[in-house]
Amino acid sequence: MITGHAPTRDYLHKIGKIETKACRLCMEPNETIRHIITECPGIMMERHKVFEGESFSNHISALRTSIIKSTKIYNQFMTRATE
């Protein structure tokens, strides 16, 4: 995310790796980092846990953990899909 690149469908579509940029969680038309972090109804409960009732450093840590977990799951899926 710091470099502006994350394995979102929007980015993967831009570099020609996938055909659609629709969100894999809610099927909104464009899965961007902003959509995932602030808008996606598919992770509303996770977002609430991360951003409610905790200190800011806990928010960042939890968000990083969620992104890493999601990235690992997505990479496993992509590996299987392209075999």
Secondary structure, 3 states (H helix, E strand, C coil): CCCCCCCCHHHHHHCCCCCCCCCCCCCCCCCCHHHHHHHCHHHHHHHHHHHCCCCHHHHHHHHHHHHHHHHHHHHHHHHHHCC
